[in-house]
Amino acid sequence: MPIVEVTHDPAVPAATLQRLADALPHAVSLAVACPEEPYDGDLRPGDVDLRFRARGERDSGGLDVVVEVRSKWSAGRAESLQERCDRLRDAVVDAAGTTSVGVYLAIPVAAWAQGE
């Protein structure tokens, strides 16, 4: 289950944030799909966890939108990590309608457990 943090400039319109919220679950699932955890196109609760927050007055940065994705390491993900990140960036640019975006895709060694 990827955890997705979206930090955005406070001036980013609500409609843009909604487009991102609509597009990211699928785009992130494609970006992290691998033989160990294939994406079947059927997202269920808990498959992608989105978190949005406006950049605060003490935060630094200058991009309109920064998307950070964390998903657990697998060999299938590691072998093409930059390509996956680039494709996800392209999807974020399309949804946000701006090229002022950054995408960070991290695959640390981790574990995930979920209740019903």
C-alpha positions as CSV (number, residue, x, y, z in Angstrom):
1,M,0.0,0.0,0.0
2,P,1.6,3.2,-1.1
3,I,1.4,6.3,1.2
4,V,1.1,9.5,-0.9
5,E,1.8,12.9,0.6
6,V,0.9,15.9,-1.6
7,T,2.3,19.2,-0.5
8,H,1.0,22.2,-2.5
9,D,1.2,25.9,-2.7
10,P,-1.8,27.4,-0.8
11,A,-2.7,29.2,-4.0
12,V,-3.3,26.0,-5.9
13,P,-7.1,26.0,-6.8
14,A,-9.4,23.4,-5.1
15,A,-10.3,22.1,-8.6
16,T,-6.7,21.3,-9.3
17,L,-6.4,19.5,-6.0
18,Q,-9.5,17.5,-6.8
19,R,-8.1,16.5,-10.2
20,L,-5.0,15.3,-8.4
21,A,-7.0,13.4,-5.8
22,D,-9.0,11.7,-8.6
23,A,-5.9,10.8,-10.7
24,L,-3.3,9.9,-8.1
25,P,-4.6,6.5,-6.9
26,H,-4.5,5.0,-10.4
27,A,-1.3,6.8,-11.4
28,V,0.5,5.7,-8.2
29,S,-0.7,2.2,-8.5
30,L,0.7,2.0,-12.0
31,A,4.0,3.5,-10.8
32,V,4.5,0.9,-8.1
33,A,3.0,-2.2,-9.9
34,C,5.4,-5.0,-10.0
35,P,5.4,-8.8,-10.4
36,E,5.5,-9.1,-6.6
37,E,2.4,-6.9,-6.2
38,P,0.6,-6.5,-9.6
39,Y,-2.0,-3.8,-10.1
40,D,-5.3,-5.3,-11.4
41,G,-7.0,-1.9,-11.9
42,D,-9.5,-2.6,-9.1
43,L,-8.6,-0.3,-6.2
44,R,-10.0,-1.2,-2.8
45,P,-10.0,0.7,0.5
46,G,-6.4,0.8,1.9
47,D,-4.7,0.3,-1.5
48,V,-3.5,3.9,-1.7
49,D,-3.5,6.4,1.2
50,L,-3.6,10.0,0.0
51,R,-2.7,12.9,2.3
52,F,-2.9,16.6,1.2
53,R,-1.5,19.6,2.9
54,A,-0.8,23.2,2.0
55,R,2.7,24.4,2.3
56,G,3.0,26.4,5.6
57,E,4.7,29.8,6.1
58,R,7.9,28.2,7.4
59,D,8.0,25.4,4.8
60,S,10.5,25.9,2.0
61,G,10.1,25.0,-1.6
62,G,8.9,26.7,-4.7
63,L,7.0,24.2,-6.7
64,D,3.2,24.3,-7.0
65,V,2.9,20.6,-6.1
66,V,5.2,18.0,-4.6
67,V,4.1,14.4,-4.5
68,E,6.0,12.0,-2.2
69,V,5.2,8.3,-2.6
70,R,6.4,5.6,-0.2
71,S,5.9,2.0,-1.0
72,K,7.8,-1.0,0.3
73,W,10.9,-2.3,-1.6
74,S,10.7,-5.1,-4.1
75,A,13.1,-6.2,-6.7
76,G,10.6,-5.5,-9.4
77,R,10.2,-1.9,-8.3
78,A,13.9,-1.3,-7.8
79,E,15.0,-2.2,-11.3
80,S,13.2,0.7,-13.0
81,L,12.6,3.2,-10.2
82,Q,13.6,6.4,-12.2
83,E,11.4,5.4,-15.1
84,R,8.5,4.8,-12.8
85,C,9.1,8.2,-11.1
86,D,9.2,10.0,-14.5
87,R,5.9,8.4,-15.6
88,L,4.3,9.4,-12.4
89,R,5.6,12.9,-12.7
90,D,4.0,13.1,-16.2
91,A,0.7,12.0,-14.8
92,V,0.9,14.6,-12.0
93,V,1.7,17.3,-14.6
94,D,-1.3,16.3,-16.6
95,A,-3.6,16.3,-13.6
96,A,-2.3,19.5,-12.1
97,G,-2.1,21.4,-15.4
98,T,1.4,22.8,-14.5
99,T,5.0,21.7,-14.9
100,S,5.8,23.2,-11.5
101,V,5.7,19.8,-9.8
102,G,8.1,17.4,-8.2
103,V,7.7,13.7,-7.5
104,Y,9.7,11.7,-5.0
105,L,9.3,7.9,-5.2
106,A,10.8,6.0,-2.3
107,I,10.8,2.2,-1.8
108,P,12.4,1.6,1.6
109,V,12.6,-1.9,3.1
110,A,9.3,-1.9,5.0
111,A,6.3,-4.0,6.0
112,W,2.6,-3.2,6.0
113,A,-0.3,-4.7,7.9
114,Q,-4.0,-3.8,7.7
115,G,-7.1,-4.7,9.7
116,E,-10.4,-5.4,8.1
